[in-house]
Amino acid sequence: MTAKIIDGKSYAEGLRSRIAGHVARLKAEHGITPGLAVVIVGYDPGSQIYVAQKAKQTVELGMHSEKYELPETASEAEVLALVRKLNADPAIHGILVQLPVPDQIDPKKIIETIDPAKDVDCFTPASVGKLAIGLPGPVSCTPLGCLMLLRDTLGDLSGLHAVVVGRSNLVGKPVAQLLLRENCTVTMAHSAHPRSARHCPPGRYCYRGRRSSGDDQGRLDQAGRHRDRRGHQPHSRARAWRRQDALAGRCCLRRSRRSGRRHHARSRRCRSDDHCVPPRQYRHHGLADQWPGAPKRSDRMNDGAGHDPGGKVRLPLMAGVKGDATFSADGRYRQLMRRWTGESFPERYILFIGMNPSTADATVNDPTCAREWTFAQREGYSAMVKANVGDYRATDPKALLVPGVVAVSGANLPAIRAAAAWADFVVLCHGKLNKAPVPAGKAIVEALKADGVELWCFGTNGDGSPKHPLYLRLDTPLVRFEG
């Protein structure tokens, strides 16, 4: 079936107008002005943006808004005392404690202290329980907004099969509960499942409450048949594996001096997380993507080996940091690259947009990416995504001016817009652009602003371009990009 884009912005404008009317009637008929209190502890850039938008929208709709900013060093007792004070304040009808909070504060204690009647985020156990058994009560705004858009688009949801990808307490679980209320048949998938796309057959509606790792993209065609990475339908499991085997990592493959054939070395260097040929039982049963050492789709499909970007500096990833990257089939272009700590890519991340990719890939950093990871950690993020104005891989930017070189592929801007839509923070850091990627740089800024994305930078150069992070001090603050 043909995909349909839901215009959330136009629906939101109508919703705000209706809410403003309800607020006006409450004031006129009952003398009540709805009041929202927001508590934020410490300085988290993403949270500051989110809180500022909430306060702005509340005031524009005629409500009463209060914002309480506590320092990073605030104690748990101070936050609890403020929440109890707001619980007893009759002018406040909703309380929102912005997460995350500093390490010295237990968020569970804060949430449990909020009066369930004023719990606008639906975090308290009482609110969650009411949602689960269908009693009236507060509902988290993001899941409720998703349900409103689905109702507006599809009408009656009764009898539909809905797939929710994600199981977070903030989005995934509440969405599933709301869809059950609408008499939907609900399937829940999550990041631990290697093939989430198999739960999304054609003709069904899927809500994604997590960011895709890339493993579940491009696997099913319109008729629900399995497709390989090139879009081919394998004629046999053995043939499908031979195509994957040809692109697998080489860490444990050795060539016999006698026969010249490649074989599995089974050396001490072969660990369960190495990208080597899987044991025979996995090949026999067609489990090429499910065995413990299977490389990610982006590593197996696009390792960038077909193109040398030049340059000699290749830095190993920092201890505990994982990575992946998306390359074109010939290795000349790299659209997105990710870095994170932990078992899986988290929901919150920061997006950096540089000039053009260099030597960095899934397992190697270049100096700029290493510096950006340092800034990401400074801002409190355990994950970052790297994109570039031009996606042609070249260490020397002058290579983008060579005749015949296309500095920007058609896949670059859609990839950036998709990454920015999910990012908490979008930072422009490409420095002064040469002639080749200048039009693409303007197109990216215009597209992201049209999408409602707020842009940040580490300051600007004399020509108005965002500063490059490589030679900046670590305490250089982020500022809004007004270009």
Secondary structure, DSSP 8 states (H G I E B T S, - for coil): -------HHHHHHHHHHHHHHHHHHHHHHH----EEEEEEES--HHHHHHHHHHHHHHHHTT-EEEEEEE-TT--HHHHHHHHHHHHH-TT--EEEE-S---TTS-HHHHHHHS-GGGBTT--SHHHHHHHHHT------HHHHHHHHHHHHHHS--TT-EEEEE---TTTHHHHHHHHHHTT-EEEEE-TT-TTGGGG--TT-EEEE-S---STTSS-B-TTS-B--TTS---SSHHHHHHHHHTTS--TTEEE-TTT--EEE---TT--TTS-----HHHHHTT-TTTSTT---HHHHH---TT-----S--EE--TTEEEEEEE-TTSSBEEEEEEEESSS--S--EEEEES---S--SSEE-HHHHHHHHHHHHTT-SEEEEEESS-B--SSGGGGGSTT--SS-TTHHHHHHHHHHH-SEEEE---S--TTTHHHHHHHHHHHHHTT--EEES-B-TTS-B--STTS-TT---EE---
